[in-house]
């Protein structure tokens, strides 16, 4: 089974703060947990149809290691804690 996991910070398009979540990526889906010890995810996000890009200036994100997931009007920003995690 092919999967990646680790902590990411999640920001919704219209919110100010970042939420730290344990994220598992498998089968083209992100699963969000409060910690790596949780048995059940808080939420999941199927990624088919989403595009991955870096934020543009108009997004107003002034942080390093941020990527943007977008499908139609649904936009999510995620921030990695290191360059290594961001590149994965």
N, C-alpha and C positions, 0 to 999 in steps of 0.2 A: 504494500500500500504506500502510495506516494503522498507525503504530507510535509508541511512546514509548520512550525509553531514558535511562538515567542510573544513578548509583550509589545503592544503598539498603543499609541495614544490616539484616541478617536475624537474628532471634532465634527459636529453637525454644522451645516452651512450657516445657520443663523444663531449659533451659540458662541459664547466667548471662551469658555473653559475647555480643557482637554480631559478626557476620561481614560485612565490607564486600564487596559484590558488584556487578558491572555487570549491570543488569537490562534486558531488552528485553521490552516488552509488545506482542504482536501476535497477531491471530486468537484472542482470548480465552485467551491462554496467556502465562505468564511464563517467560522463558528466563534462566538464571543463568550468568554468566561470572565468572572471577576478575578479568579486566580487559577494557576495551573493545577490546583488540587481539586477544583470543582468537578463533580460528576456530570452535571447537566449544563448546557449552554444557556446564557441569558437570552441570546438571539442568534439568528443565522442570516446570512446574506448570500443568496445564489448569485454568482458573478457572470453568468452567461448574458451577453449583451452589454455589459459594462465596458467602458474604456478606462485605461489607466494613463494618467499624464501627470506632469508636474504642475503645481499651481501657477497661475499667471498673476501679474501685478494686481489686476482688478479683483482677485480673490481676497486680497488683504491679509495674506498669511506671511508673516515675517519670521519664519522659523526654518531651520535646516532639516533635511531628511524627511520632507513632507511629500506625499503623493496624493493624487486626487482620483477617486473613483466616481464615474458619472454614467448614468443611464437616463436619458431624457431629462426630466427636471430633478431627478434624484442625484444629489451630490454628497459625497462623503470625503473628508480629509483624514488621512492617517499620518502619524509622525513616528518615525523610528527613533530609537535612543542612540543609535550609532550608525556610522557609514556602512559598516558590515551588514547590519540588520536591514538598512534601507536597500542595499543592493540585492539582498536575498529576495 
